[in-house]
């Protein structure tokens, strides 16, 4: 799976979350699966910290990631 495809999958997950098609837990599960498929080296605890930041940024891109953290 290429980098562009991963980003597209993540954006789709966020859209489903935004549209309330899936809840936060399901979105997190799906995103975790996307990262595992591309064999990204990541620590589970780091993912648990990073995923909410990605979601928050998606919902409000004017908010800086540094401010979210």
N, C-alpha and C positions, 0 to 999 in steps of 0.2 A: 504494500500500500504506500503510495507516494505521499509526500508532505502536503501537497495541495488537497488530496483526498482526505487526509486526516483533518485538516482545517475545515473542509466542507462538512465532514461528519460531525465535528464539534459544533459548528454553527447550526446544523440541523437539530442537534440535541438541545442547544440553547433556545432555538425557535420553539421547539416542542414544549420546553419548560415555560417559556414566556407565554405561549398560547394556552398553557395549563392542560396540555395533552398528557404530560407526564409530571410527576412531582419531583422535588429536589433529590430525593433518595434514588429514584429511578434514573434521573439525569446523571447523577454521580456514578452510578453503576455502569451505565452505558459509556460514559467518558472513560472510565477506568478500563473497560474492555477495549476501547479504541486504542488506548496507549499500550495495552498488552499485545494487541495484534501487530503493532509496528515495532514491537520488542524494544520499546523505549526503556532505557535504564532509569528507574525512578524508585524512590523509597515511598512506601505506602503512606507514611506519616506526612511526607512532603506533598504527596498528591492530595491528602486530606486538607492541607493548608492552602494549596494552590487552587484547587477547584472552586471554592467559594469566591476567590478573587477573580477568577475568569468569569464566573457567572455575574458577579457584581459589575465588572467592567462591561460585559455584554449589555446589561440592562441600562447602564449609564456611562457611555464611553467618554463623556466630558469629565468624569471623575478620574483622577489620576490613580494608577495602580498603587503608587507609593502611599497616597492618602488612604486607600482601602486597607492596606497592610497596617 
